Amino acid sequence: MADAGLDRRDIQSVTGRKTLAMGQKYTAHASQNAASRRAQMAREQTKNITGKC
């Protein structure tokens, strides 16, 4: 759900987590994956523009 861009509070309500902290624990991994994808896309764009890695 986090990968799809849903808000943490929405995910918390769907999954039944009682606290925001528990919801964050389970969405942290998805946030890291999204950040990794953004960094890799930026790297590829730079590589295409400059011709360097």
N, C-alpha and C positions, 0 to 999 in steps of 0.2 A: 504494500500500500504506500509506503514511504517512497519507493521507487517511482510510483505513479504520480507523486507530488501532493499527496494528501497531507493536511495539517496534522501535527502530532496530537492535538486534542481530539481530532476526528478519529484518528487511529486508536487513541486511548479509549474512546467511547465504544468503538466497534469491538475491540479486543477484551474489554472489561477490566483494563488496568485501573487500579484504584488511585494511583498517584501519577503525577506528571513525570516524576523521576523514573518510574518503571517504564513508562511509555518511551522516554528518551533512551533508556538502556536498549530497548529493542529497535529503535529507529536510528541509532548512532551508526550502525553498520551500513545502512542504506545511504546515510548522509556521506559517509566516507567513500562509498562506491560512486556516488554522483560527483563528488569532488575529483575523484580520480579520472572519471570520464571527461570532465571539463578540462582538466590539465592535459590529458592526452590529446584532446581535440585542439587545444591551443598550441601544443607542441607540433602537431601535424600541420596546422595552418602556417606556423612560423617556418617549418621545414619547407613547405611548398613555396613560400614567398622568397626565402633566402637561398634555397637549394642546399641548406646545411642541416645537420641533425640537431 
